């Protein structure tokens, strides 16, 4: 419910609020969906002759005493295994991309124009010499302000959550993509504030960079998702804070979904007790 509500209304909210709402939606949906998927998988495998002797207790501990239909169990097992593999891949890629050096901006010798922010506490901005040479001072200030916003607000954490959610539950990809787009919009608005409030100039700079820029897939980059839509949003008036009705509705939906997710997690209590006996 909260996922559908936030996804439908996020463009009418300020990017920072929309991003936090989408992050909460992904976290809550994932918290409810992933354990449910694994419980069904273990319950199905526990009633198969080849696995039953070893893991039937898992299904019983989670309250699944009857055999689960193969039409439900087989897809659940496949999604669980695929999600596990992809989650490990996403986590590994994040660790490899994390910036550990302390300098805030690093210029690399590269003809291809690119600018991106590495994940991690340092929030290191990497910009190529090719991009520096094609921009004037004011345009470069826009790019740096955009990338620094990603680091200051630790957008990499939200990106990691989005990619982990998508890896574990492929059906969450539309919501994950909306969050990634909203994070770029958030950085765009920060660039507007940091460079004097000229929304048209920031829009032109983003369009100029996007036409020729590239960046690693795992990094936050000014030429990231939805450049045409981001430029269009910048050419509009300030997004404002959203109506009180919209804000209240989203907050209520988040609270309700959190309660439902908490109720769903009670099925794990028996399994945890079985795994961790006193």
N, C-alpha and C positions, 0 to 999 in steps of 0.2 A: 504493500500500500504506500509506504513512504517513498519507495523507489519510484513508483509511477507518479506520485504527486510532485516530488522534487524534480524529476526529469521533465515533467510537463511545464513547470513554472520557473525553471532555473534561469531562463533568458530574461525574465521580468524582474530579476533580483540583481543586486550588486554582485559582481563576480566572487568577492570574498565570502559573502554569505551563502551564495549558491554552492561554492566549492565545499564549504563546511557541511552544508546539508547533504550534498551528494556523497561526501566522505562518510558521514553518519549512516546514510542509506546503505552504502556498500558494506560497511562494517556490520550493521545489524542483519542485513540479508545473509551475508556470509556466515555470521555467527549461528544463524538458525539453519541455513541450508547445508553447510558442510558436515556438521555432526549428523544431521538426518540422513544424508547420503551414505555416510560411513556406517551408520547403524543398520540401514537397509542392506548394505553390502555384506556386513558381517553376519547379519541374520540369514541371508540367502546362502552364503558359503557354509555357515554352521550346520545347515541341514543337508549338505551334500556328503555322500559317503566318503569321498577322499579327504574332506576337510573336517567333517563333523567331529571326529575324535579329538581334534586339536583346538578348534575354536567355537564349538557349539555353545560353550559357556559364555562367550561374548554376547551372542544373541539373547540367551536367557537372562544374563545380567542386565541387558538393555530392555527387557520386557517383551522380547520377540520369541514366543514359544511355538508358534505355528510356522510351517514352511512358507516361504515367500514365492510367489509365482515367478517363473523364469522371465516372463515378459517385463517384470519390474526389476528382478534381481540382476539379470545379466547386464542391462544398461547401467544400473547403479554401480556394479563392480567395474565396468569399463570406464565410466566417468571418474570413479574414485582413483583408479590406477593412473589414468591419463592426467588427472588433476594433480596427483602426487608428483609425477615426473615433471610436469610443467612448472609446478611450484618450486621444485628444487632448481630448475633451470633459471627461473626468474630471480630467485634469491642469489644464485651464483653470479649471474650477470650484474646484479646490483652491487655485490661485494667487490667485483672486479672494477666497476666503474667509479667506486667511491674515491673522492679526492682526499688525499692525506696531506698534501703540501699546503703551507700556510698562506702563500701569496693569493690575493683575491682575484687578480687578473693575470692570465698567462697568454702571451702572443706566441703562436706557433708559426713556423715557416711553412706555409701551405698556400698555393695559388688559388685553390678552390675557396670561395667565400663561405665562411661558416662561423657561427657563434653559438655556444651552448654552455649550460651550467652542469657541472658534475655533481652527482649526489653526495651527501655527507655533510657533516657539521660545518666544514670550511666553506662550502658553497662556492667553490672555485669556478670562475668564468674563464672559458677558453675561447679565444678569438683568433682567426687566421689572419696572416699578413695580407692575403688577398682581399679579405673584407675590409680591413683597415684602409687599404689603398683605394677602394672604390667609394668610400664614404667621406663626407666632410666632417668637421668637428662636431657640429650639432647633431648630425645623423648618428655618428658614433656614440654620442651621449645617450641617445634614445636606446640604442642597442644595449649599451652597458647598463642603463637603468632597468630595462626589461629583464636582463639576465640576473642582475643583482637581486631583483625582487624575488625571483625563484629561490635564491639562496637564503635571503633574510627571513622569508616566511616558511622555510623548510618544505617547499612544495615537493621535494623528492620523497618525503614520507607518504604524502598523499598519492604520488605516482606509484610508489611501491605497493601500497594497499590496492590501488586500482588494478595493477598488473597481477598481483597475487589473487585477487578476487576473480579476475577474468580467467586466470590459469586454472583455478580450482573449480569454478562454475562458468563454463563458456557462455551460458545464457546471460551472464552479467556484462557481456562485452558492450552492448549499447550504453549502459549506465557508466561503465568505465570510460568509454570514449567521451561521454559528456563531461565527466570530471576532468579529463585531460584537456579538453577544449576550454573549460571554464578556468583552469589554472593559467592557460595562456592569456585569456581575457583579463584575469586578475593582474598579471604582469604587465599587460598593455596599459591598463588604467594606472598602475604605479608609475609607468614610464611617462604618462601624460602629466601626472602630478610633479614628477621629479624634473621635468624639462620645461616647465613654464605654462602648462595647460593648453598647449596648441594641439588639439585633437587631430586636426587635418594633417599637420606636419608629421605627427607620430604615425598616422595611417599611411601616409605616402612612404615613410621610411620603412615600415614593415612590409609594404607591398614591394618596394624596391629590393629589399634584402631577400624576400621570399622567392623572387623570380630567379635568383642565381645561387641561393644558399643551399647547403646540405649540412647534415649533422648525424652523429650516431643515433641509432634507433632508441637506445635506452636513455638518452640525455634530454633535458629540457632545453628547447631551442626556440628562438624568436620566429623561425620559419616552420614552426610546428603545425599542429592540426588547425584546419578551418581558417586559413588565412583570408579568403574572401569574406566570410561571415564576420571575422574579427575586424577587418577594415570597415565593413559596413556598420558594425556596432560603434566603432570610433567616430564615424562620420555623423552618428546620431548624437542627441544630447546626452548629458551625464545620466547613467542608468538609474540614479536615485537609490533609495533603500527598499523599494517595494512597498506595497500597501500593508497595513496592519493585518488585514484579513488573510492575505497570503502568508505572511510571516507566522501568524498564529496557527493557521492550518498546518503548515509544515512542522512546527514545533509539536503540535498535538499528535500528528502522524508519527513523528519520531518517538515520542513517549509511548504511544500504543504499540508500535512495532518493537520497541525495547522490551516491553512487558511480555509480548508474544514470544520474542526470542528467548527471554529468560524462562518462560514456561516450557518451551521446546527443549531447553538444555537440561531439564530435570530428568529426562530419559537417560542422560549420561551418568546420573548419580550412582546407579547400581553398578555400571561398568567401572567407574572410578574406584568404588569400594572393592570390587573384585580384583582390580589391578593393584590396589594399594591396601592390602589387609593390615589391620593393626597387629 
